[in-house]
Amino acid sequence: MKYGVNEHGYYGDFGGAYIPEMLYPNVEELRQQYLNIISDEGFKAEFDDLLKNYVGRPSPLYHAKRYSEKYGANIYFKREDLNHTGSHKINNAIGQILLAKRLGKKRIIAETGAGQHGVATATVCALMGIECVVYMGEIDMARQAPNVSRMKMLGATVMPASSGSKTLKDATNEALRDWIGNPVDTHYIIGSVVGPYPYPDMVARFQSIISEETKKQLLEQTGNELPQYVLACVGGGSNAMGMFYHFLDDEDVKLVAVEAAGKGINSGHSAATTFLGQEGVLHGSRTILMQTPDGQVVEPYSISAGLDYPGIGPQHAHLYKINRAQYTSITDDEALQAGLLCSQMEGIIPAIETAHALAQLEKMTFKLDDTVVICISGRGDKDLDTYIKYFNF
């Protein structure tokens, strides 16, 4: 695969495993075993069965007729919001819990921002009867309270991260500290295509089911498996990587990744990583991240907890640097308006993360016969409070 990872864990200039010595055995164990485990027929059969009968896959590819009229193209929604637990996050959580079981792990930790990955991890731990601890920033716990309750109901322990910006970055730091302290019996289910190799590759493989299904569904519905455009929102970037994965080598397909501009790219309250960032190391991999001239991580900001991250997955950094994908950004206001529009035009309330990708349509022009696929990465139930406050419903 032209845009895939090399044997050293790099995508071009980005990737690798920049980790403390204490974590080396954990990460090395994963690196040595993950490809053999996930390519094993027994693993694949169990993974596919759970995706079908537990998650509800394949998720529909919906032709959004009113959107198609409005934007002058054939617009399709890949409905990851219809998965069990309400987002794409469950695809990766199931893959990693099956991997952890085969590695003999007895305890699972995870980090979460919007709570969707936390819920997905708590869900698969309940399914498999394995202890689950989820780290979540205090600010995110407040703005995504329904998901905190869901995790607790599923039997997970939710640990608040009270340092720094009290959001996703800090939850990730806490999870990494836990893993250093519990290296033998614990597996860390990272929720995005970030972290030390092999995580970015592993998560992308589990999420690649999104584009694999999309190609088949497009062929059925349009007679052509290749669209002209594929859009997805990006924080760390797992839904986007899953949506892009099987289109990467089809260079006629334009890939558009939408980051969070927050209150404006130059407002000082933003998470538009590719625009504001430089190359450096974050959470175990070399990537592009927002940092001060002396290398301190700049606190990101987005109204959407899932995009509130100061970096981007190393594969995304590579696609950005070589111009294989276009990286753009949408403000809080633009995203919230797009979320309302989708609700009232298509009867689908999207997660605010997803609404960033929908808002990008306003900035694009299409030909009438263009096919455009947007990853509807999550449901808006968790964000109703934010929508209600913004629109004064």
C-alpha positions, 0 to 999 in steps of 0.5 A, a space after each residue: 500500500 503506497 500510503 501505508 506504514 513501513 517496517 519501521 513504523 513510519 509514514 514518510 517522516 511521521 510515526 515511530 515509537 517515542 516511548 519511555 523505556 518502561 513502556 518498551 515491553 508493552 509496545 514491542 509485544 504488540 508490534 511483534 504480534 498484532 499482524 499475526 493475531 489480526 490475520 488469523 482466521 479465528 480472529 477474523 471470524 470472531 471480529 466479523 461476527 461481532 461487527 455483524 451481529 453485535 455492532 449492526 454492520 454494514 452501516 448504511 450508505 444513505 443517499 441524502 436527496 435534499 442535501 444532493 439538491 442543495 449542494 448540486 451533487 450526489 451526496 451520500 452519508 456513511 452512517 457510522 452513527 447507527 452503530 451500536 454505541 453511536 459512533 465508529 469507535 466500536 469498530 476499533 474497540 472490538 478489534 482491540 479487545 479481541 487482541 487483548 484477550 489473545 495477549 492474555 491481558 486482564 485489565 483494559 485502560 482507555 482515554 476519551 474526549 467526547 466519551 464515545 471511545 470510552 463508551 465503546 471500550 466500556 461496552 466491549 469490556 462488559 461484553 468480555 467480562 474484563 476490568 475497564 478504567 477510562 481516563 477523561 478530562 474534567 471539562 469533557 466529563 462535564 460537557 459529555 455527562 451522558 456518556 460518563 453515566 453510560 460508562 459507569 452503567 456499563 461497569 467502567 471506572 471513570 477517572 478524571 484528568 485534572 491537569 492542563 486543559 482537562 481535556 483529551 490530551 490530559 486524559 491520554 497523559 494519565 492513561 499512559 502513566 497508568 500503563 507505565 505503572 501496570 505493564 504486564 496485565 494491562 492493555 491500553 486501547 488507544 481510540 484514535 490513529 495516534 500514539 506509538 507504532 503499531 497503534 496508528 496502523 492497527 486502529 486504521 486497519 480496524 476502522 478500514 471496514 468503513 471504506 471497505 463497505 462504502 466501496 461495495 455500497 457505492 458499486 451497488 447504488 451507483 455502478 461505480 465504487 469510486 466517488 469524486 470526494 470523500 469527507 470526514 472530520 479529524 481530531 486524532 483522525 480514526 473515522 477519517 482514516 477508516 473512511 479514506 483507507 481503501 481510497 488512498 491508492 485511487 488518486 482520482 478520489 479527493 480526500 478532504 479532512 476537516 479539523 476544528 478551527 474553534 473560535 477561529 484559526 488565529 483566535 488562540 482558541 483552535 484545534 486546527 493542527 495542520 494549519 497551526 502546527 509544526 513537526 514534533 513528538 506527541 504521545 509517542 509518535 512523530 507527527 504535526 502538533 500545535 506547540 510553542 517555539 520551545 516545544 511546549 504543547 499548545 492547549 487546543 480548543 474546540 466546542 467538540 470534545 472529540 476534535 479538541 486535540 493538539 495533534 493529528 495521527 502520523 498517517 494524516 500528517 504524512 497525507 497532509 505533507 505530500 498533498 494526498 489529502 486536503 486538510 481544512 478547518 471549520 469554526 464552532 459556529 459553522 459546525 453548529 449551524 451545519 448540525 442544525 441544517 442536517 437535523 432539519 433537512 435530513 432528520 439526522 442529528 449529527 455529533 458536533 464532530 461530524 457537523 464539522 465535515 458537513 459544514 465543509 460542503 458550504 465551501 465546496 463547489 461540485 459538478 452535478 454528476 459528482 459523487 460525494 461521501 461524508 462519514 457521519 461518524 457519530 450521533 448527536 445525542 451526546 451533544 444535545 445540551 451544547 446544541 440546546 444552549 447555542 440555539 436557545 431551544 
